[in-house]
Amino acid sequence: MSSANSASTASAAAAAAASCGILRSEEYLGFRSAVAHRRVVVDDDDSLEWSMYDAGPRHVRCPLVCLPPCSGTAEVFFRQVLYLTSFGFRVIALDYPVVWSLGDWCLSFQRLLDHLSLARVHIFGASLGGFLAQKFAEQEHGRARRVASLVLCNSFVETSIFQQTNSVKSFWLLPAVVLRSTVMHNLDSISSRDREIADSMLFLNHSLHSLSQQQLASRLTLNCQDDYVEPHKLQGLPVTLIDVFDDNALTSRVREETYKCYPDAKRAHLKSGGNFPYLSRASEVNLHLQTPVTSAAATAASAH
Protein backbone atom coordinates (compact mmCIF):
# COMPACT_ATOMS: atom_id res chain seq x y z
CA MET A 1 0.00 0.00 0.00
CA SER A 2 1.38 3.46 -0.89
CA SER A 3 2.28 5.96 1.82
CA ALA A 4 -0.44 8.27 0.45
CA ASN A 5 -3.11 5.60 0.85
CA SER A 6 -1.80 4.73 4.29
CA ALA A 7 -1.95 8.37 5.38
CA SER A 8 -5.44 8.74 3.96
CA THR A 9 -6.65 5.64 5.80
CA ALA A 10 -5.08 6.81 9.06
CA SER A 11 -6.65 10.23 8.62
CA ALA A 12 -10.10 8.73 8.01
CA ALA A 13 -9.76 6.52 11.08
CA ALA A 14 -8.71 9.48 13.21
CA ALA A 15 -11.65 11.53 11.97
CA ALA A 16 -14.07 8.70 12.77
CA ALA A 17 -12.59 8.32 16.25
CA ALA A 18 -12.86 12.05 16.90
CA SER A 19 -16.57 12.04 16.06
CA CYS A 20 -17.40 8.90 18.06
CA GLY A 21 -19.15 9.79 21.29
CA ILE A 22 -18.56 6.34 22.80
CA LEU A 23 -14.77 6.72 22.62
CA ARG A 24 -14.98 10.02 24.52
CA SER A 25 -17.54 8.84 27.08
CA GLU A 26 -16.72 8.58 30.78
CA GLU A 27 -18.14 5.05 30.68
CA TYR A 28 -15.60 3.85 28.11
CA LEU A 29 -12.69 5.76 29.62
CA GLY A 30 -13.58 4.33 33.03
CA PHE A 31 -13.57 0.82 31.57
CA ARG A 32 -10.12 1.34 30.06
CA SER A 33 -8.69 2.54 33.36
CA ALA A 34 -10.42 -0.03 35.60
CA VAL A 35 -10.21 -3.32 33.68
CA ALA A 36 -6.80 -4.79 32.89
CA HIS A 37 -5.98 -6.00 29.39
CA ARG A 38 -4.18 -9.35 29.56
CA ARG A 39 -2.28 -11.37 26.96
CA VAL A 40 -2.03 -15.15 27.17
CA VAL A 41 -0.17 -17.76 25.11
CA VAL A 42 -1.57 -21.28 25.51
CA ASP A 43 -0.15 -23.05 22.43
CA ASP A 44 3.33 -24.30 21.61
CA ASP A 45 3.61 -21.49 19.06
CA ASP A 46 4.37 -18.28 20.99
CA SER A 47 2.87 -16.21 18.19
CA LEU A 48 -0.62 -17.57 18.92
CA GLU A 49 -1.66 -15.00 21.49
CA TRP A 50 -5.07 -14.50 23.05
CA SER A 51 -5.81 -11.14 24.64
CA MET A 52 -8.67 -10.46 27.03
CA TYR A 53 -10.49 -8.39 29.56
CA ASP A 54 -11.28 -10.66 32.52
CA ALA A 55 -13.48 -8.91 35.07
CA GLY A 56 -15.56 -10.01 38.03
CA PRO A 57 -15.01 -12.58 40.80
CA ARG A 58 -12.17 -14.97 39.91
CA HIS A 59 -13.72 -17.79 41.93
CA VAL A 60 -16.53 -18.03 39.35
CA ARG A 61 -15.69 -21.05 37.18
CA CYS A 62 -18.57 -20.74 34.72
CA PRO A 63 -18.25 -17.17 33.41
CA LEU A 64 -19.70 -15.46 30.37
CA VAL A 65 -17.18 -15.44 27.51
CA CYS A 66 -17.72 -12.83 24.79
CA LEU A 67 -16.48 -13.47 21.23
CA PRO A 68 -16.33 -10.43 18.91
CA PRO A 69 -17.33 -10.05 15.25
CA CYS A 70 -14.84 -10.03 12.41
CA SER A 71 -14.57 -6.23 12.61
CA GLY A 72 -14.29 -5.83 16.37
CA THR A 73 -11.95 -6.28 19.30
CA ALA A 74 -12.78 -7.38 22.83
CA GLU A 75 -13.48 -3.74 23.71
CA VAL A 76 -16.79 -3.82 21.83
CA PHE A 77 -18.21 -5.65 24.85
CA PHE A 78 -17.16 -3.07 27.43
CA ARG A 79 -20.77 -2.26 28.29
CA GLN A 80 -21.51 -5.93 28.99
CA VAL A 81 -18.38 -6.18 31.15
CA LEU A 82 -19.27 -3.12 33.23
CA TYR A 83 -22.94 -3.95 33.69
CA LEU A 84 -22.78 -7.68 34.37
CA THR A 85 -19.80 -7.52 36.74
CA SER A 86 -21.73 -4.98 38.83
CA PHE A 87 -24.16 -7.84 39.58
CA GLY A 88 -21.40 -10.25 40.55
CA PHE A 89 -20.97 -12.03 37.22
CA ARG A 90 -17.57 -12.82 35.78
CA VAL A 91 -17.19 -11.70 32.16
CA ILE A 92 -14.27 -12.46 29.84
CA ALA A 93 -14.10 -10.56 26.55
CA LEU A 94 -11.62 -12.09 24.10
CA ASP A 95 -9.50 -11.24 21.07
CA TYR A 96 -8.50 -14.16 18.86
CA PRO A 97 -5.03 -15.47 18.03
CA VAL A 98 -3.99 -15.56 14.39
CA VAL A 99 -5.03 -19.02 13.18
CA TRP A 100 -6.06 -20.24 9.74
CA SER A 101 -8.61 -22.98 10.31
CA LEU A 102 -11.71 -23.50 12.43
CA GLY A 103 -10.18 -26.66 13.89
CA ASP A 104 -7.09 -24.79 15.06
CA TRP A 105 -9.25 -22.05 16.56
CA CYS A 106 -11.35 -24.56 18.51
CA LEU A 107 -8.25 -26.37 19.78
CA SER A 108 -6.65 -23.11 20.92
CA PHE A 109 -9.89 -22.01 22.61
CA GLN A 110 -10.06 -25.32 24.46
CA ARG A 111 -6.49 -24.80 25.67
CA LEU A 112 -7.36 -21.29 26.79
CA LEU A 113 -10.23 -22.62 28.92
CA ASP A 114 -7.83 -25.19 30.41
CA HIS A 115 -5.29 -22.44 31.13
CA LEU A 116 -7.95 -20.37 32.92
CA SER A 117 -9.23 -23.46 34.80
CA LEU A 118 -12.75 -22.98 33.46
CA ALA A 119 -14.81 -26.15 33.62
CA ARG A 120 -17.80 -24.63 31.79
CA VAL A 121 -18.62 -21.35 30.09
CA HIS A 122 -21.57 -19.43 28.74
CA ILE A 123 -20.67 -17.94 25.37
CA PHE A 124 -21.98 -14.73 23.84
CA GLY A 125 -20.93 -14.61 20.20
CA ALA A 126 -21.50 -11.75 17.78
CA SER A 127 -21.52 -12.53 14.04
CA LEU A 128 -18.22 -14.42 13.45
CA GLY A 129 -17.96 -14.91 17.22
CA GLY A 130 -21.32 -16.66 17.18
CA PHE A 131 -20.25 -18.97 14.37
CA LEU A 132 -17.03 -19.86 16.21
CA ALA A 133 -18.99 -20.53 19.39
CA GLN A 134 -21.28 -22.94 17.54
CA LYS A 135 -18.34 -24.77 15.95
CA PHE A 136 -16.67 -25.18 19.35
CA ALA A 137 -19.87 -26.49 20.93
CA GLU A 138 -20.36 -28.80 17.94
CA GLN A 139 -16.95 -30.41 18.52
CA GLU A 140 -18.04 -31.37 22.02
CA HIS A 141 -20.75 -33.65 20.64
CA GLY A 142 -20.68 -36.95 22.52
CA ARG A 143 -18.52 -35.57 25.34
CA ALA A 144 -19.21 -33.70 28.56
CA ARG A 145 -20.13 -30.19 27.46
CA ARG A 146 -17.99 -27.25 28.50
CA VAL A 147 -20.50 -24.88 26.89
CA ALA A 148 -23.33 -24.22 29.35
CA SER A 149 -25.31 -22.02 26.94
CA LEU A 150 -24.98 -20.03 23.72
CA VAL A 151 -26.23 -16.51 23.06
CA LEU A 152 -25.89 -15.65 19.36
CA CYS A 153 -26.23 -12.07 18.13
CA ASN A 154 -26.68 -11.32 14.41
CA SER A 155 -24.87 -14.57 13.71
CA PHE A 156 -25.06 -17.26 11.02
CA VAL A 157 -24.86 -21.03 10.54
CA GLU A 158 -23.02 -21.30 7.21
CA THR A 159 -20.23 -19.28 5.62
CA SER A 160 -21.41 -19.59 2.02
CA ILE A 161 -23.63 -16.53 2.59
CA PHE A 162 -20.57 -14.30 2.21
CA GLN A 163 -19.74 -15.66 -1.27
CA GLN A 164 -16.02 -15.41 -0.55
CA THR A 165 -15.00 -19.07 -0.31
CA ASN A 166 -12.89 -18.79 -3.47
CA SER A 167 -10.93 -15.88 -1.98
CA VAL A 168 -10.00 -17.58 1.30
CA LYS A 169 -6.56 -18.76 0.19
CA SER A 170 -5.52 -15.25 -0.86
CA PHE A 171 -6.56 -13.24 2.22
CA TRP A 172 -3.16 -13.66 3.89
CA LEU A 173 -1.50 -11.96 0.90
CA LEU A 174 -3.72 -8.88 0.75
CA PRO A 175 -2.79 -5.55 2.35
CA ALA A 176 -4.69 -4.38 5.40
CA VAL A 177 -6.52 -1.61 3.53
CA VAL A 178 -8.05 -4.16 1.13
CA LEU A 179 -8.99 -6.49 3.98
CA ARG A 180 -10.68 -3.65 5.86
CA SER A 181 -12.62 -2.78 2.74
CA THR A 182 -13.75 -6.41 2.45
CA VAL A 183 -14.96 -6.45 6.05
CA MET A 184 -16.80 -3.14 5.67
CA HIS A 185 -18.33 -3.96 2.27
CA ASN A 186 -21.82 -4.69 3.61
CA LEU A 187 -21.62 -2.24 6.49
CA ASP A 188 -20.78 0.90 4.53
CA SER A 189 -24.13 0.78 2.74
CA ILE A 190 -25.96 1.07 6.06
CA SER A 191 -26.54 4.48 7.60
CA SER A 192 -28.68 5.53 10.51
CA ARG A 193 -30.11 8.72 11.91
CA ASP A 194 -30.19 7.02 15.30
CA ARG A 195 -27.23 8.54 17.16
CA GLU A 196 -26.49 5.43 19.22
CA ILE A 197 -26.44 3.18 16.15
CA ALA A 198 -24.28 5.66 14.22
CA ASP A 199 -21.92 5.86 17.20
CA SER A 200 -21.67 2.07 17.39
CA MET A 201 -20.62 1.98 13.73
CA LEU A 202 -17.94 4.62 14.36
CA PHE A 203 -16.67 2.63 17.35
CA LEU A 204 -16.43 -0.56 15.29
CA ASN A 205 -14.67 1.35 12.51
CA HIS A 206 -12.11 2.51 15.07
CA SER A 207 -11.83 -1.06 16.37
CA LEU A 208 -11.35 -2.41 12.85
CA HIS A 209 -8.43 -0.04 12.22
CA SER A 210 -6.69 -1.32 15.35
CA LEU A 211 -6.42 -4.84 13.89
CA SER A 212 -3.20 -5.86 12.11
CA GLN A 213 -3.06 -7.27 8.59
CA GLN A 214 -2.50 -10.77 10.01
CA GLN A 215 -5.43 -10.46 12.41
CA LEU A 216 -7.74 -9.26 9.64
CA ALA A 217 -6.62 -11.97 7.22
CA SER A 218 -7.07 -14.67 9.87
CA ARG A 219 -10.57 -13.48 10.82
CA LEU A 220 -11.71 -13.25 7.22
CA THR A 221 -10.34 -16.73 6.56
CA LEU A 222 -12.33 -18.15 9.49
CA ASN A 223 -15.38 -16.15 8.44
CA CYS A 224 -15.38 -17.28 4.80
CA GLN A 225 -13.82 -20.76 4.56
CA ASP A 226 -16.42 -23.25 3.38
CA ASP A 227 -18.15 -24.66 6.48
CA TYR A 228 -21.47 -24.91 8.26
CA VAL A 229 -22.96 -25.79 11.64
CA GLU A 230 -24.36 -29.29 12.24
CA PRO A 231 -27.30 -28.49 14.54
CA HIS A 232 -28.02 -32.10 15.54
CA LYS A 233 -24.73 -32.00 17.46
CA LEU A 234 -26.00 -29.11 19.58
CA GLN A 235 -29.31 -30.65 20.62
CA GLY A 236 -30.17 -29.98 24.25
CA LEU A 237 -27.88 -26.96 24.50
CA PRO A 238 -29.70 -23.81 25.71
CA VAL A 239 -29.55 -21.26 22.88
CA THR A 240 -30.71 -17.64 22.77
CA LEU A 241 -30.91 -15.82 19.43
CA ILE A 242 -30.64 -12.03 19.57
CA ASP A 243 -31.79 -10.50 16.31
CA VAL A 244 -32.30 -6.92 15.21
CA PHE A 245 -35.02 -6.01 12.75
CA ASP A 246 -33.76 -2.72 11.36
CA ASP A 247 -30.98 -2.35 8.77
CA ASN A 248 -28.10 -4.77 9.29
CA ALA A 249 -25.75 -6.83 7.19
CA LEU A 250 -27.63 -10.13 7.53
CA THR A 251 -30.58 -10.92 5.28
CA SER A 252 -33.88 -12.36 6.42
CA ARG A 253 -32.93 -15.63 4.69
CA VAL A 254 -29.83 -15.96 6.87
CA ARG A 255 -31.95 -15.30 9.95
CA GLU A 256 -34.52 -17.91 8.93
CA GLU A 257 -31.83 -20.53 8.35
CA THR A 258 -30.59 -19.95 11.90
CA TYR A 259 -34.14 -20.30 13.26
CA LYS A 260 -34.48 -23.64 11.45
CA CYS A 261 -31.32 -24.92 13.13
CA TYR A 262 -32.59 -23.95 16.58
CA PRO A 263 -36.38 -24.38 16.64
CA ASP A 264 -36.41 -24.49 20.45
CA ALA A 265 -34.17 -21.49 20.98
CA LYS A 266 -35.27 -18.49 22.95
CA ARG A 267 -35.72 -15.59 20.52
CA ALA A 268 -34.85 -12.08 21.64
CA HIS A 269 -36.08 -9.63 19.02
CA LEU A 270 -34.89 -6.03 19.15
CA LYS A 271 -36.82 -3.51 17.07
CA SER A 272 -33.64 -1.60 16.32
CA GLY A 273 -29.93 -1.62 17.07
CA GLY A 274 -28.12 -2.11 13.78
CA ASN A 275 -25.22 -4.53 13.42
CA PHE A 276 -23.82 -3.91 16.89
CA PRO A 277 -26.70 -3.82 19.40
CA TYR A 278 -24.38 -4.76 22.30
CA LEU A 279 -23.14 -1.17 21.90
CA SER A 280 -26.20 0.67 20.61
CA ARG A 281 -28.83 -1.17 22.69
CA ALA A 282 -26.64 -2.43 25.50
CA SER A 283 -29.32 -2.32 28.22
CA GLU A 284 -31.62 -4.63 26.22
CA VAL A 285 -28.82 -7.01 25.26
CA ASN A 286 -27.55 -7.15 28.85
CA LEU A 287 -30.93 -8.29 30.14
CA HIS A 288 -30.96 -11.16 27.63
CA LEU A 289 -27.43 -12.13 28.70
CA GLN A 290 -28.36 -12.20 32.38
CA THR A 291 -31.10 -14.77 31.89
CA PRO A 292 -29.09 -17.87 30.80
CA VAL A 293 -26.27 -17.18 33.26
CA THR A 294 -28.68 -16.67 36.16
CA SER A 295 -30.77 -19.71 35.19
CA ALA A 296 -27.70 -21.94 35.06
CA ALA A 297 -26.50 -20.67 38.43
CA ALA A 298 -29.93 -21.34 39.98
CA THR A 299 -29.99 -24.86 38.53
CA ALA A 300 -26.52 -25.59 39.86
CA ALA A 301 -27.45 -24.28 43.31
CA SER A 302 -30.60 -26.42 43.47
CA ALA A 303 -28.57 -29.49 42.62
CA HIS A 304 -26.44 -29.17 45.77
GIFEN-V699652 format. One record per residue. PHI is phi in radians with two decimals (* if undefined). PSI is psi as a letter, one per 30 degrees, with the letter a starting at -180 (* if undefined). D_LAST is the distance of its C-alpha to the last C-alpha in Angstrom with 1 decimal. Layout:
phi | psi | d_last
PHI | PSI | D_LAST
PHI | PSI | D_LAST
This chain:
phi | psi | d_last
* | k | 60.4
-1.20 | l | 63.4
-1.12 | e | 63.2
-1.15 | e | 64.3
-1.14 | e | 61.4
-1.10 | e | 59.0
-1.15 | e | 60.3
-1.11 | e | 60.2
-1.13 | e | 56.6
-1.10 | e | 55.7
-1.14 | e | 57.7
-1.12 | e | 55.9
-1.14 | e | 52.5
-1.13 | e | 53.6
-1.13 | e | 54.9
-1.11 | e | 51.7
-1.11 | e | 49.7
-1.14 | f | 52.1
-1.65 | g | 51.8
-1.54 | j | 47.9
-1.15 | e | 46.6
-1.08 | e | 43.0
-1.11 | f | 44.3
-1.71 | f | 46.0
-1.27 | l | 43.3
-1.10 | e | 41.8
-1.05 | e | 38.3
-1.20 | e | 39.0
-1.11 | e | 40.9
-1.15 | e | 38.1
-1.06 | e | 35.6
-1.08 | e | 38.0
-1.47 | f | 38.4
-1.71 | f | 34.8
-1.93 | k | 32.8
-1.24 | k | 33.9
-1.78 | j | 35.0
-1.88 | l | 33.9
-2.15 | k | 35.4
-2.37 | k | 33.7
-1.94 | k | 35.3
-2.08 | f | 33.0
-1.86 | l | 35.7
-1.12 | e | 38.6
-1.46 | j | 40.9
-1.12 | f | 41.0
-1.39 | f | 42.3
-1.52 | j | 39.0
-1.98 | k | 37.5
-1.57 | k | 34.5
-2.22 | l | 34.6
-2.78 | l | 31.9
-1.97 | j | 30.8
-2.03 | j | 27.3
-2.22 | l | 26.3
1.81 | l | 23.4
-1.07 | k | 20.7
-1.22 | f | 21.0
-1.29 | f | 17.5
-1.27 | j | 16.2
-1.81 | g | 16.0
-2.35 | i | 16.0
-1.45 | l | 19.1
-1.63 | k | 21.7
-1.86 | k | 24.6
-1.87 | k | 28.0
-1.97 | k | 30.8
-1.38 | l | 34.3
-1.29 | l | 37.1
-0.99 | e | 40.2
-1.55 | f | 42.0
-2.08 | l | 39.5
-1.79 | l | 37.9
-1.04 | f | 34.5
-1.10 | f | 36.1
-1.10 | f | 36.2
-1.76 | g | 32.5
-1.08 | e | 33.2
-1.25 | e | 32.6
-1.22 | e | 29.1
-1.04 | e | 28.4
-1.12 | e | 29.8
-1.22 | e | 28.2
-1.22 | e | 24.6
-1.19 | f | 24.4
-1.19 | f | 25.6
-1.81 | g | 22.3
1.60 | g | 20.3
-1.41 | l | 19.9
-1.74 | k | 21.1
-2.24 | k | 24.0
-2.12 | j | 26.1
-1.78 | k | 29.5
-1.99 | l | 31.3
-2.04 | k | 34.9
-1.43 | l | 35.7
-1.31 | l | 37.6
-1.47 | j | 40.9
-2.26 | l | 40.3
-2.16 | g | 42.3
-2.59 | l | 40.2
-1.12 | e | 36.9
-1.08 | e | 35.9
-1.15 | e | 36.6
-1.11 | e | 34.6
-1.09 | e | 31.5
-1.15 | e | 31.8
-1.16 | e | 32.3
-1.13 | e | 29.4
-1.06 | e | 27.1
-1.17 | e | 28.7
-1.13 | e | 28.0
-1.06 | e | 24.3
-1.08 | e | 24.5
-1.05 | e | 26.6
-1.53 | g | 24.2
1.00 | h | 21.2
-1.80 | j | 19.4
-1.26 | e | 17.1
-2.50 | l | 17.1
-2.52 | k | 19.2
-1.59 | k | 20.2
-2.14 | k | 24.0
-1.89 | j | 26.6
-2.07 | k | 29.9
-1.85 | k | 33.3
0.92 | c | 36.2
-0.95 | e | 36.5
-1.02 | e | 33.0
-1.18 | e | 31.6
-1.13 | e | 33.6
-1.10 | e | 32.4
-1.07 | e | 28.7
-1.13 | e | 29.4
-1.17 | e | 31.2
-1.17 | e | 28.5
-1.10 | e | 25.8
-1.08 | e | 28.5
-1.20 | f | 28.9
-1.51 | g | 25.3
-0.95 | k | 26.2
1.55 | f | 25.2
-2.12 | l | 22.8
-1.11 | k | 19.2
-1.33 | k | 19.4
-1.65 | f | 19.3
-1.63 | j | 20.3
-1.40 | e | 17.4
-2.87 | l | 20.2
-2.11 | k | 23.9
-2.12 | j | 26.0
-1.95 | k | 29.7
-2.05 | j | 32.5
0.83 | h | 36.1
-1.83 | a | 35.3
-2.62 | l | 36.8
-2.07 | f | 36.2
-2.62 | k | 39.5
-1.53 | f | 41.8
-1.11 | f | 45.1
-1.08 | f | 45.1
-1.51 | f | 46.4
0.92 | h | 49.4
-2.23 | g | 49.4
-1.07 | f | 48.5
-1.32 | f | 52.1
-1.67 | f | 51.9
-0.96 | e | 48.8
-1.24 | f | 50.8
-1.84 | f | 53.0
-1.01 | e | 50.5
-1.14 | f | 50.4
-1.56 | f | 54.1
-1.42 | k | 54.4
-1.19 | l | 54.8
-1.03 | e | 52.1
-1.10 | e | 54.2
-1.25 | e | 54.4
-1.13 | e | 50.6
-1.11 | e | 49.9
-1.11 | e | 52.3
-1.12 | e | 50.6
-1.10 | e | 47.2
-1.52 | g | 48.8
-0.91 | e | 50.9
-1.43 | f | 49.0
-1.47 | e | 47.9
-1.14 | f | 51.4
-1.42 | f | 52.5
-1.84 | k | 49.9
-2.21 | l | 50.9
-2.58 | k | 49.5
-1.47 | f | 50.9
-1.25 | j | 47.5
-1.09 | e | 47.3
-1.19 | e | 43.6
-1.19 | e | 43.9
-1.05 | e | 47.0
-1.13 | e | 45.4
-1.11 | e | 42.5
-1.21 | e | 45.1
-1.14 | e | 46.9
-1.11 | e | 43.8
-1.18 | e | 43.0
-1.11 | e | 46.6
-1.09 | e | 46.4
-1.07 | e | 43.2
-1.03 | e | 45.0
-1.27 | f | 47.9
-1.51 | f | 45.7
-1.47 | k | 44.8
-1.32 | l | 47.1
-1.03 | e | 49.1
-1.16 | e | 46.8
-1.11 | e | 43.6
-1.10 | e | 45.3
-1.09 | e | 46.6
-1.09 | e | 43.3
-1.13 | e | 41.5
-1.15 | e | 44.2
-1.10 | e | 44.2
-1.13 | e | 40.5
-1.24 | f | 41.1
-2.05 | f | 44.1
-1.15 | k | 43.9
-1.11 | j | 44.0
-2.86 | l | 40.4
-2.72 | l | 38.1
-1.52 | k | 34.5
-1.78 | j | 33.6
-1.10 | f | 31.3
-1.11 | f | 30.4
-1.44 | f | 28.5
-1.98 | g | 26.2
-1.06 | k | 25.4
1.57 | f | 21.9
-1.47 | k | 21.4
-1.10 | k | 21.0
-2.24 | k | 24.4
-2.06 | k | 26.1
-1.92 | j | 29.9
-1.76 | j | 31.6
-2.17 | k | 35.3
-2.02 | k | 38.3
-1.87 | g | 41.2
-1.74 | a | 44.0
-1.12 | k | 45.9
-2.68 | l | 43.9
-1.28 | f | 44.6
-1.61 | k | 42.7
-1.45 | l | 44.6
-1.13 | e | 43.4
-1.13 | e | 43.7
-1.09 | e | 41.2
-1.09 | e | 38.8
-1.15 | e | 39.4
-1.09 | e | 38.8
-1.15 | e | 35.3
-1.04 | e | 34.6
-1.10 | e | 35.7
-1.23 | f | 33.3
-2.25 | i | 30.3
-1.13 | f | 31.2
-1.73 | g | 27.6
-1.20 | l | 27.1
-1.32 | k | 26.7
-1.87 | k | 30.1
-1.96 | j | 30.7
-1.71 | k | 34.5
-1.84 | k | 36.3
-1.12 | e | 39.9
-2.63 | l | 41.0
2.62 | f | 39.9
1.22 | a | 41.9
-1.34 | f | 40.7
-2.25 | i | 38.5
-1.15 | f | 36.6
-1.15 | f | 33.9
-1.77 | e | 36.9
-1.44 | f | 39.0
-2.31 | h | 36.4
-1.04 | e | 33.6
-1.09 | e | 32.2
-1.20 | e | 31.8
-1.09 | e | 30.3
-1.06 | e | 27.8
-1.12 | e | 26.5
-1.26 | f | 26.0
-1.37 | e | 24.1
-1.10 | e | 21.7
-1.04 | e | 20.5
-1.16 | e | 18.9
-1.19 | e | 17.3
-1.15 | e | 15.9
-1.10 | e | 14.8
-1.15 | e | 13.0
-1.15 | e | 11.2
-1.14 | e | 10.3
-1.13 | e | 9.2
-1.13 | e | 6.9
-1.15 | e | 5.6
-1.22 | f | 5.5
-1.40 | f | 3.8
-1.65 | * | 0.0
